């Protein structure tokens, strides 16, 4: 199977998404799109042996690649629109490509994203680069908030599922079959926060994914703003299956360390609190207040 046959067979199926603003897409020398809005681009690179292992399911890799890239885009307040994929692998593996492309395009369909182009090459290991492009209406967009002391810190969603899944995979904790399946699905097939871009495009809020966990990700953000933060351990949100196993996980503070790249934290000015909370609820999500930003240049866990 040559490059053009591979692209046509696995990635050019317009049954997934065919947007009216795409003038030319896969199959042409260059993609052409039409938009009167500002366009924001995010990129995510996943590499075999570094970000995933050879025996990981191709479907989970495709799902994770699209979901994580969409999360980065949504955190910028952009409405997802188009994507471009660069794929390198030793040889064309039809079964792997079938599962990978189906999962990747399934998430794209949910987000109304059309794959409009990319590239395929050979390499010793699988290497995947996904670029997602989103729209930011100029008449609605606001500048991203710059953290300052007294701001409120929220987590949209819950924490700890990924840490629980990793411990289960390492056989350091025993879980009932249904619970193990649920946390592994959360780890390998996370849901991107679709719809939250509407809030972030219209409110002065700073959002960031918890790629390295809440504590480490927040520390990076507030350091750039030359301030610090306090996180209140008893406020950290988790669902029932994690709550009942907190002692086995090392206590509630562990929730701040759980890496969850498709979960967003948000820093909100205190005068926007009521509007922000209502907006998140209107989008079908739950936002939990977990802390405040401070002038001291460190992130503290407060029991």
One Martini backbone bead per residue (centre of mass of N, CA, C, O) as a GRO file, in nm:
protein
  303
    1UNK     BB    1   0.091   0.039   0.027
    2UNK     BB    2   0.072   0.352  -0.047
    3UNK     BB    3   0.034   0.669   0.054
    4UNK     BB    4  -0.238   0.730  -0.100
    5UNK     BB    5  -0.387   0.474  -0.015
    6UNK     BB    6  -0.371   0.515   0.288
    7UNK     BB    7  -0.519   0.785   0.308
    8UNK     BB    8  -0.781   0.703   0.164
    9UNK     BB    9  -0.858   0.455   0.346
   10UNK     BB   10  -0.815   0.589   0.658
   11UNK     BB   11  -0.861   0.941   0.623
   12UNK     BB   12  -1.086   1.024   0.368
   13UNK     BB   13  -1.355   0.989   0.526
   14UNK     BB   14  -1.650   1.194   0.507
   15UNK     BB   15  -1.839   1.055   0.720
   16UNK     BB   16  -1.731   1.198   0.962
   17UNK     BB   17  -1.630   1.491   0.826
   18UNK     BB   18  -1.789   1.785   0.645
   19UNK     BB   19  -1.697   2.094   0.602
   20UNK     BB   20  -1.783   2.409   0.466
   21UNK     BB   21  -1.482   2.548   0.526
   22UNK     BB   22  -1.373   2.327   0.328
   23UNK     BB   23  -1.232   2.340   0.012
   24UNK     BB   24  -0.962   2.170   0.063
   25UNK     BB   25  -0.813   1.851   0.124
   26UNK     BB   26  -0.776   1.550   0.107
   27UNK     BB   27  -0.571   1.500  -0.200
   28UNK     BB   28  -0.425   1.759  -0.193
   29UNK     BB   29  -0.149   1.962  -0.180
   30UNK     BB   30  -0.352   2.163  -0.025
   31UNK     BB   31  -0.515   2.317   0.218
   32UNK     BB   32  -0.846   2.484   0.221
   33UNK     BB   33  -0.977   2.759   0.406
   34UNK     BB   34  -1.261   2.933   0.564
   35UNK     BB   35  -1.222   3.247   0.758
   36UNK     BB   36  -1.321   3.526   0.993
   37UNK     BB   37  -1.135   3.412   1.208
   38UNK     BB   38  -0.937   3.336   1.439
   39UNK     BB   39  -0.640   3.124   1.450
   40UNK     BB   40  -0.562   2.832   1.635
   41UNK     BB   41  -0.266   2.636   1.732
   42UNK     BB   42  -0.203   2.289   1.809
   43UNK     BB   43   0.045   2.052   1.942
   44UNK     BB   44   0.114   1.685   1.924
   45UNK     BB   45   0.360   1.451   2.043
   46UNK     BB   46   0.394   1.097   1.971
   47UNK     BB   47   0.611   0.829   2.099
   48UNK     BB   48   0.753   0.550   2.075
   49UNK     BB   49   0.880   0.457   2.402
   50UNK     BB   50   0.763   0.729   2.545
   51UNK     BB   51   0.426   0.757   2.525
   52UNK     BB   52   0.428   0.458   2.412
   53UNK     BB   53   0.370   0.119   2.351
   54UNK     BB   54   0.370  -0.144   2.130
   55UNK     BB   55   0.116  -0.288   2.304
   56UNK     BB   56  -0.064  -0.071   2.256
   57UNK     BB   57  -0.354   0.035   2.162
   58UNK     BB   58  -0.442   0.194   1.878
   59UNK     BB   59  -0.706   0.326   1.976
   60UNK     BB   60  -0.584   0.475   2.224
   61UNK     BB   61  -0.385   0.649   2.062
   62UNK     BB   62  -0.589   0.797   1.883
   63UNK     BB   63  -0.760   0.911   2.107
   64UNK     BB   64  -0.539   1.060   2.272
   65UNK     BB   65  -0.434   1.247   2.052
   66UNK     BB   66  -0.700   1.404   2.007
   67UNK     BB   67  -0.787   1.474   2.299
   68UNK     BB   68  -0.530   1.634   2.386
   69UNK     BB   69  -0.531   1.844   2.158
   70UNK     BB   70  -0.811   1.959   2.216
   71UNK     BB   71  -0.752   2.052   2.504
   72UNK     BB   72  -0.541   2.264   2.428
   73UNK     BB   73  -0.737   2.431   2.254
   74UNK     BB   74  -0.965   2.487   2.460
   75UNK     BB   75  -0.778   2.638   2.666
   76UNK     BB   76  -0.775   2.889   2.443
   77UNK     BB   77  -1.087   2.928   2.337
   78UNK     BB   78  -1.120   2.727   2.098
   79UNK     BB   79  -1.288   2.613   1.818
   80UNK     BB   80  -1.292   2.332   1.676
   81UNK     BB   81  -1.206   2.226   1.320
   82UNK     BB   82  -0.903   2.126   1.243
   83UNK     BB   83  -0.671   1.870   1.104
   84UNK     BB   84  -0.323   1.743   1.120
   85UNK     BB   85  -0.131   1.451   1.007
   86UNK     BB   86   0.171   1.297   1.121
   87UNK     BB   87   0.306   0.981   0.996
   88UNK     BB   88   0.530   0.738   1.144
   89UNK     BB   89   0.653   0.417   1.010
   90UNK     BB   90   0.791   0.127   0.911
   91UNK     BB   91   0.496   0.011   0.824
   92UNK     BB   92   0.206  -0.087   0.686
   93UNK     BB   93  -0.059  -0.147   0.926
   94UNK     BB   94  -0.378  -0.218   0.883
   95UNK     BB   95  -0.490  -0.286   1.166
   96UNK     BB   96  -0.369  -0.046   1.313
   97UNK     BB   97  -0.485   0.183   1.130
   98UNK     BB   98  -0.782   0.118   1.169
   99UNK     BB   99  -0.797   0.167   1.477
  100UNK     BB  100  -0.666   0.446   1.490
  101UNK     BB  101  -0.849   0.607   1.288
  102UNK     BB  102  -1.124   0.550   1.416
  103UNK     BB  103  -1.066   0.685   1.691
  104UNK     BB  104  -0.975   0.963   1.594
  105UNK     BB  105  -1.241   1.024   1.419
  106UNK     BB  106  -1.448   0.998   1.644
  107UNK     BB  107  -1.355   1.247   1.805
  108UNK     BB  108  -1.373   1.447   1.574
  109UNK     BB  109  -1.678   1.422   1.535
  110UNK     BB  110  -1.763   1.528   1.818
  111UNK     BB  111  -1.594   1.813   1.748
  112UNK     BB  112  -1.614   1.902   1.448
  113UNK     BB  113  -1.359   1.765   1.297
  114UNK     BB  114  -1.139   1.801   1.019
  115UNK     BB  115  -0.938   1.618   0.819
  116UNK     BB  116  -0.704   1.798   0.585
  117UNK     BB  117  -0.414   1.660   0.649
  118UNK     BB  118  -0.055   1.570   0.578
  119UNK     BB  119   0.171   1.288   0.661
  120UNK     BB  120   0.386   1.018   0.531
  121UNK     BB  121   0.636   0.800   0.682
  122UNK     BB  122   0.942   0.658   0.756
  123UNK     BB  123   1.031   0.468   1.061
  124UNK     BB  124   1.139   0.283   1.323
  125UNK     BB  125   0.912   0.441   1.472
  126UNK     BB  126   0.638   0.563   1.601
  127UNK     BB  127   0.513   0.887   1.478
  128UNK     BB  128   0.302   1.157   1.617
  129UNK     BB  129   0.148   1.449   1.457
  130UNK     BB  130  -0.087   1.687   1.588
  131UNK     BB  131  -0.287   1.941   1.433
  132UNK     BB  132  -0.491   2.193   1.575
  133UNK     BB  133  -0.768   2.399   1.468
  134UNK     BB  134  -0.910   2.715   1.576
  135UNK     BB  135  -1.178   2.930   1.670
  136UNK     BB  136  -1.180   3.301   1.730
  137UNK     BB  137  -1.394   3.528   1.786
  138UNK     BB  138  -1.334   3.863   1.775
  139UNK     BB  139  -1.606   3.976   1.916
  140UNK     BB  140  -1.560   3.769   2.184
  141UNK     BB  141  -1.281   3.789   2.264
  142UNK     BB  142  -1.040   3.744   2.526
  143UNK     BB  143  -0.805   3.783   2.741
  144UNK     BB  144  -0.604   3.611   2.907
  145UNK     BB  145  -0.555   3.550   3.223
  146UNK     BB  146  -0.356   3.697   3.479
  147UNK     BB  147  -0.229   3.602   3.748
  148UNK     BB  148  -0.334   3.688   4.087
  149UNK     BB  149  -0.380   3.771   4.387
  150UNK     BB  150  -0.703   3.617   4.475
  151UNK     BB  151  -0.757   3.401   4.302
  152UNK     BB  152  -0.935   3.129   4.163
  153UNK     BB  153  -0.936   2.768   4.192
  154UNK     BB  154  -1.018   2.518   3.945
  155UNK     BB  155  -1.187   2.205   3.882
  156UNK     BB  156  -1.284   2.016   3.593
  157UNK     BB  157  -1.386   1.757   3.765
  158UNK     BB  158  -1.175   1.481   3.841
  159UNK     BB  159  -0.955   1.293   4.056
  160UNK     BB  160  -0.732   0.985   4.042
  161UNK     BB  161  -0.790   0.771   3.821
  162UNK     BB  162  -0.504   0.737   3.697
  163UNK     BB  163  -0.359   0.642   3.951
  164UNK     BB  164  -0.535   0.393   3.993
  165UNK     BB  165  -0.470   0.259   3.720
  166UNK     BB  166  -0.161   0.234   3.751
  167UNK     BB  167  -0.168   0.056   4.007
  168UNK     BB  168  -0.325  -0.174   3.873
  169UNK     BB  169  -0.115  -0.237   3.651
  170UNK     BB  170   0.115  -0.283   3.886
  171UNK     BB  171  -0.026  -0.453   4.121
  172UNK     BB  172  -0.076  -0.255   4.395
  173UNK     BB  173  -0.388  -0.295   4.332
  174UNK     BB  174  -0.715  -0.411   4.399
  175UNK     BB  175  -0.985  -0.450   4.163
  176UNK     BB  176  -1.268  -0.458   4.051
  177UNK     BB  177  -1.356  -0.514   3.736
  178UNK     BB  178  -1.538  -0.260   3.688
  179UNK     BB  179  -1.339  -0.052   3.807
  180UNK     BB  180  -1.095  -0.113   3.631
  181UNK     BB  181  -1.233  -0.049   3.362
  182UNK     BB  182  -1.302   0.248   3.424
  183UNK     BB  183  -1.006   0.357   3.480
  184UNK     BB  184  -0.885   0.262   3.209
  185UNK     BB  185  -1.067   0.431   3.030
  186UNK     BB  186  -0.971   0.703   3.149
  187UNK     BB  187  -0.673   0.664   3.061
  188UNK     BB  188  -0.713   0.569   2.739
  189UNK     BB  189  -1.026   0.731   2.713
  190UNK     BB  190  -1.047   1.037   2.725
  191UNK     BB  191  -1.239   1.324   2.773
  192UNK     BB  192  -1.287   1.599   2.624
  193UNK     BB  193  -1.377   1.950   2.694
  194UNK     BB  194  -1.640   1.998   2.544
  195UNK     BB  195  -1.749   2.353   2.530
  196UNK     BB  196  -1.544   2.532   2.708
  197UNK     BB  197  -1.465   2.747   2.493
  198UNK     BB  198  -1.704   2.941   2.543
  199UNK     BB  199  -1.595   3.048   2.811
  200UNK     BB  200  -1.288   3.119   2.730
  201UNK     BB  201  -1.385   3.339   2.505
  202UNK     BB  202  -1.562   3.534   2.734
  203UNK     BB  203  -1.369   3.490   2.980
  204UNK     BB  204  -1.124   3.587   3.227
  205UNK     BB  205  -0.960   3.291   3.183
  206UNK     BB  206  -0.732   3.041   3.303
  207UNK     BB  207  -0.627   2.751   3.126
  208UNK     BB  208  -0.518   2.405   3.219
  209UNK     BB  209  -0.369   2.113   3.189
  210UNK     BB  210  -0.304   1.798   3.382
  211UNK     BB  211  -0.035   1.651   3.276
  212UNK     BB  212   0.134   1.664   3.578
  213UNK     BB  213  -0.075   1.768   3.747
  214UNK     BB  214  -0.187   2.003   3.956
  215UNK     BB  215   0.065   2.097   4.105
  216UNK     BB  216   0.272   2.116   3.867
  217UNK     BB  217   0.099   2.286   3.671
  218UNK     BB  218   0.049   2.526   3.862
  219UNK     BB  219   0.342   2.597   3.923
  220UNK     BB  220   0.410   2.686   3.635
  221UNK     BB  221   0.198   2.913   3.608
  222UNK     BB  222   0.270   3.093   3.865
  223UNK     BB  223   0.567   3.138   3.801
  224UNK     BB  224   0.516   3.310   3.544
  225UNK     BB  225   0.343   3.521   3.744
  226UNK     BB  226   0.487   3.565   4.022
  227UNK     BB  227   0.339   3.341   4.201
  228UNK     BB  228   0.109   3.164   4.407
  229UNK     BB  229  -0.038   2.887   4.612
  230UNK     BB  230  -0.337   2.733   4.749
  231UNK     BB  231  -0.420   2.398   4.837
  232UNK     BB  232  -0.713   2.222   4.929
  233UNK     BB  233  -0.737   1.901   5.006
  234UNK     BB  234  -1.052   1.876   5.089
  235UNK     BB  235  -1.136   1.990   4.781
  236UNK     BB  236  -1.052   1.761   4.620
  237UNK     BB  237  -1.177   1.594   4.349
  238UNK     BB  238  -1.373   1.282   4.359
  239UNK     BB  239  -1.481   0.980   4.316
  240UNK     BB  240  -1.594   0.700   4.472
  241UNK     BB  241  -1.365   0.495   4.384
  242UNK     BB  242  -1.144   0.684   4.507
  243UNK     BB  243  -1.241   0.763   4.791
  244UNK     BB  244  -1.237   0.454   4.903
  245UNK     BB  245  -0.891   0.458   4.826
  246UNK     BB  246  -0.702   0.678   4.958
  247UNK     BB  247  -0.522   0.517   5.154
  248UNK     BB  248  -0.395   0.334   4.929
  249UNK     BB  249  -0.281   0.607   4.774
  250UNK     BB  250  -0.175   0.816   5.022
  251UNK     BB  251  -0.401   1.009   5.019
  252UNK     BB  252  -0.547   1.310   4.922
  253UNK     BB  253  -0.289   1.453   4.808
  254UNK     BB  254  -0.258   1.267   4.555
  255UNK     BB  255  -0.456   1.420   4.366
  256UNK     BB  256  -0.235   1.644   4.284
  257UNK     BB  257  -0.058   1.409   4.109
  258UNK     BB  258  -0.258   1.339   3.891
  259UNK     BB  259  -0.241   1.263   3.564
  260UNK     BB  260  -0.468   1.482   3.343
  261UNK     BB  261  -0.472   1.591   3.016
  262UNK     BB  262  -0.818   1.622   3.002
  263UNK     BB  263  -0.795   1.816   3.246
  264UNK     BB  264  -0.914   2.122   3.385
  265UNK     BB  265  -0.782   2.417   3.499
  266UNK     BB  266  -0.884   2.731   3.674
  267UNK     BB  267  -0.834   3.086   3.666
  268UNK     BB  268  -1.030   3.317   3.870
  269UNK     BB  269  -1.173   3.592   3.917
  270UNK     BB  270  -1.361   3.685   4.183
  271UNK     BB  271  -1.573   3.866   4.005
  272UNK     BB  272  -1.638   3.579   3.822
  273UNK     BB  273  -1.759   3.342   3.984
  274UNK     BB  274  -2.065   3.321   3.925
  275UNK     BB  275  -2.048   3.314   3.614
  276UNK     BB  276  -1.862   3.074   3.590
  277UNK     BB  277  -2.028   2.856   3.738
  278UNK     BB  278  -2.278   2.880   3.554
  279UNK     BB  279  -2.136   2.819   3.282
  280UNK     BB  280  -2.042   2.535   3.350
  281UNK     BB  281  -2.320   2.418   3.410
  282UNK     BB  282  -2.441   2.484   3.124
  283UNK     BB  283  -2.217   2.273   2.994
  284UNK     BB  284  -2.219   2.005   3.197
  285UNK     BB  285  -2.033   2.081   3.440
  286UNK     BB  286  -1.792   2.050   3.716
  287UNK     BB  287  -1.686   2.297   3.951
  288UNK     BB  288  -1.402   2.307   4.177
  289UNK     BB  289  -1.293   2.452   4.452
  290UNK     BB  290  -0.920   2.450   4.557
  291UNK     BB  291  -0.815   2.766   4.555
  292UNK     BB  292  -0.544   3.015   4.579
  293UNK     BB  293  -0.381   3.293   4.504
  294UNK     BB  294  -0.044   3.424   4.577
  295UNK     BB  295   0.246   3.602   4.658
  296UNK     BB  296   0.384   3.358   4.723
  297UNK     BB  297   0.646   3.159   4.553
  298UNK     BB  298   0.425   2.904   4.599
  299UNK     BB  299   0.300   2.574   4.646
  300UNK     BB  300   0.040   2.479   4.870
  301UNK     BB  301  -0.058   2.233   5.103
  302UNK     BB  302  -0.377   2.229   5.268
  303UNK     BB  303  -0.543   2.061   5.536
   0.00000   0.00000   0.00000
